[in-house]
């Protein structure tokens, strides 16, 4: 189950007063909460279609508050209030109407969405007599029900034809969206991708925040630059690291620019919340993520005898499992043989520790290790300059690779050269330089450089690539 999709919370915490009012909180089962609200706001004698339409709206309203963490990201310790100026009417310890309780128990796991969006609709409503609003009129639903409208048709009448009802939503304990780790240069995962997507949308309204070229879940230089600028704009410590304050500030501003707590919300699409990272890598896994882990282990094995050397082949076999287990024992981690976020973070941080001792500048013929963070459009530092030097040297011998300027900035020309190299070497042409591509470029550069230094007819002791 994708935790980024709406679920029915097992419980909901209600503040018995206005948000800033000193008042107690009560935590009740979600079904009990909706039954209470429905019994407090509508009449059990209304036609059943009207009752159902109102209850769908009440469910969706409450879920919108929970899903967007409307109050939690503002620093409150509750999900919703019982103040009708802000939320829905909830009366602690009240009695329920039997027919309303029966309907709620049947449809509590169904909510309204705008077609193409995943967040529960902010189903604004009012009584329609003493108070009117752009959304549903509670008394108006009675008139429509008496005219033969179905519950869905009533909802369409007020919220538009482009709505759907999501049914059979799972019931789960809902926890904070806040990651249990700091997001910073080099970290990877769906939480990083979520931040990248949000920052890119926020930058439409705040253009001084730079765009992240590729929201791929890898916290690279352009992500750090966007985070740092966001922090500057919103008066947060500008360290480029996403901790609690920055995470919730990003969510708060994202909700605001998307109008997620309004009836005319821009909406969140499915591709914005789809998970792309596996929870962990283990025996049998294959692909680029495995290669990245193998690269780190292979490098660290040169400094730690406890870690056996291994081949970077992208296949998580027994040798990789043994190397992972050895590293876990060395760094006092659970010896599972699988790579979870904790294991990745220790391997990566240890690798960076060694990189810090290396002057990262181009010296002819010198091979430098992968700089630890993927290089792509927008990257700008000495590691990009080294990459460009390598690519230009290769281009002298391989006309498939175009030359690029040695500027230290990763622009379109550099990306074109990287893609050409990847295509020539059979590497997926992403245009991004992570450990696999960097290693291949460095190896090719080394081969060509050493062969260019040989006298005619001399054999270097290994095969020279084309």
Secondary structure as the mmCIF struct_conf table of DSSP 4:
data_model
#
loop_
_struct_conf.conf_type_id
_struct_conf.id
_struct_conf.beg_label_comp_id
_struct_conf.beg_label_asym_id
_struct_conf.beg_label_seq_id
_struct_conf.end_label_comp_id
_struct_conf.end_label_asym_id
_struct_conf.end_label_seq_id
TURN_TY1_P TURN_TY1_P1 UNK A 3 UNK A 4
BEND BEND1 UNK A 5 UNK A 5
STRN STRN1 UNK A 8 UNK A 9
BEND BEND2 UNK A 10 UNK A 10
STRN STRN2 UNK A 11 UNK A 15
BEND BEND3 UNK A 16 UNK A 17
TURN_TY1_P TURN_TY1_P2 UNK A 19 UNK A 20
BEND BEND4 UNK A 21 UNK A 21
STRN STRN3 UNK A 25 UNK A 29
HELX_RH_AL_P HELX_RH_AL_P1 UNK A 30 UNK A 41
BEND BEND5 UNK A 42 UNK A 42
TURN_TY1_P TURN_TY1_P3 UNK A 44 UNK A 45
BEND BEND6 UNK A 46 UNK A 46
HELX_RH_AL_P HELX_RH_AL_P2 UNK A 48 UNK A 67
TURN_TY1_P TURN_TY1_P4 UNK A 68 UNK A 71
HELX_RH_3T_P HELX_RH_3T_P1 UNK A 72 UNK A 74
TURN_TY1_P TURN_TY1_P5 UNK A 75 UNK A 75
BEND BEND7 UNK A 77 UNK A 77
BEND BEND8 UNK A 79 UNK A 79
STRN STRN4 UNK A 80 UNK A 81
BEND BEND9 UNK A 82 UNK A 82
TURN_TY1_P TURN_TY1_P6 UNK A 84 UNK A 86
BEND BEND10 UNK A 87 UNK A 87
TURN_TY1_P TURN_TY1_P7 UNK A 92 UNK A 93
HELX_RH_AL_P HELX_RH_AL_P3 UNK A 98 UNK A 107
TURN_TY1_P TURN_TY1_P8 UNK A 108 UNK A 109
STRN STRN5 UNK A 111 UNK A 114
TURN_TY1_P TURN_TY1_P9 UNK A 115 UNK A 116
BEND BEND11 UNK A 119 UNK A 119
HELX_LH_PP_P HELX_LH_PP_P1 UNK A 120 UNK A 121
STRN STRN6 UNK A 125 UNK A 126
BEND BEND12 UNK A 128 UNK A 130
BEND BEND13 UNK A 134 UNK A 135
STRN STRN7 UNK A 136 UNK A 137
HELX_RH_AL_P HELX_RH_AL_P4 UNK A 138 UNK A 146
TURN_TY1_P TURN_TY1_P10 UNK A 147 UNK A 148
HELX_RH_AL_P HELX_RH_AL_P5 UNK A 151 UNK A 159
BEND BEND14 UNK A 161 UNK A 162
STRN STRN8 UNK A 163 UNK A 166
BEND BEND15 UNK A 168 UNK A 168
HELX_LH_PP_P HELX_LH_PP_P2 UNK A 169 UNK A 170
STRN STRN9 UNK A 171 UNK A 172
BEND BEND16 UNK A 177 UNK A 177
BEND BEND17 UNK A 180 UNK A 181
STRN STRN10 UNK A 183 UNK A 183
TURN_TY1_P TURN_TY1_P11 UNK A 185 UNK A 186
STRN STRN11 UNK A 188 UNK A 188
BEND BEND18 UNK A 189 UNK A 189
HELX_RH_AL_P HELX_RH_AL_P6 UNK A 190 UNK A 205
BEND BEND19 UNK A 206 UNK A 206
TURN_TY1_P TURN_TY1_P12 UNK A 207 UNK A 208
BEND BEND20 UNK A 209 UNK A 209
HELX_LH_PP_P HELX_LH_PP_P3 UNK A 210 UNK A 212
BEND BEND21 UNK A 213 UNK A 213
BEND BEND22 UNK A 216 UNK A 217
STRN STRN12 UNK A 218 UNK A 218
HELX_RH_AL_P HELX_RH_AL_P7 UNK A 221 UNK A 233
TURN_TY1_P TURN_TY1_P13 UNK A 234 UNK A 235
BEND BEND23 UNK A 239 UNK A 240
STRN STRN13 UNK A 242 UNK A 242
HELX_RH_AL_P HELX_RH_AL_P8 UNK A 244 UNK A 258
TURN_TY1_P TURN_TY1_P14 UNK A 259 UNK A 261
BEND BEND24 UNK A 262 UNK A 262
TURN_TY1_P TURN_TY1_P15 UNK A 263 UNK A 264
HELX_RH_AL_P HELX_RH_AL_P9 UNK A 270 UNK A 273
BEND BEND25 UNK A 277 UNK A 277
BEND BEND26 UNK A 279 UNK A 279
STRN STRN14 UNK A 281 UNK A 281
TURN_TY1_P TURN_TY1_P16 UNK A 283 UNK A 284
STRN STRN15 UNK A 286 UNK A 286
BEND BEND27 UNK A 287 UNK A 287
HELX_RH_AL_P HELX_RH_AL_P10 UNK A 288 UNK A 300
TURN_TY1_P TURN_TY1_P17 UNK A 301 UNK A 303
TURN_TY1_P TURN_TY1_P18 UNK A 305 UNK A 306
BEND BEND28 UNK A 307 UNK A 307
HELX_LH_PP_P HELX_LH_PP_P4 UNK A 308 UNK A 309
BEND BEND29 UNK A 314 UNK A 314
STRN STRN16 UNK A 315 UNK A 315
HELX_RH_AL_P HELX_RH_AL_P11 UNK A 318 UNK A 330
TURN_TY1_P TURN_TY1_P19 UNK A 331 UNK A 332
BEND BEND30 UNK A 337 UNK A 338
STRN STRN17 UNK A 339 UNK A 339
HELX_RH_AL_P HELX_RH_AL_P12 UNK A 341 UNK A 355
TURN_TY1_P TURN_TY1_P20 UNK A 356 UNK A 357
BEND BEND31 UNK A 358 UNK A 358
TURN_TY1_P TURN_TY1_P21 UNK A 364 UNK A 365
BEND BEND32 UNK A 372 UNK A 373
STRN STRN18 UNK A 375 UNK A 375
TURN_TY1_P TURN_TY1_P22 UNK A 377 UNK A 378
STRN STRN19 UNK A 380 UNK A 380
BEND BEND33 UNK A 381 UNK A 381
HELX_RH_AL_P HELX_RH_AL_P13 UNK A 382 UNK A 395
TURN_TY1_P TURN_TY1_P23 UNK A 396 UNK A 397
TURN_TY1_P TURN_TY1_P24 UNK A 399 UNK A 400
BEND BEND34 UNK A 401 UNK A 401
HELX_LH_PP_P HELX_LH_PP_P5 UNK A 402 UNK A 403
BEND BEND35 UNK A 407 UNK A 408
STRN STRN20 UNK A 409 UNK A 409
HELX_RH_AL_P HELX_RH_AL_P14 UNK A 412 UNK A 425
TURN_TY1_P TURN_TY1_P25 UNK A 426 UNK A 426
BEND BEND36 UNK A 431 UNK A 431
STRN STRN21 UNK A 433 UNK A 433
HELX_RH_AL_P HELX_RH_AL_P15 UNK A 435 UNK A 452
TURN_TY1_P TURN_TY1_P26 UNK A 453 UNK A 453
BEND BEND37 UNK A 454 UNK A 454
HELX_LH_PP_P HELX_LH_PP_P6 UNK A 455 UNK A 455
TURN_TY1_P TURN_TY1_P27 UNK A 456 UNK A 457
BEND BEND38 UNK A 461 UNK A 462
HELX_LH_PP_P HELX_LH_PP_P7 UNK A 463 UNK A 465
#
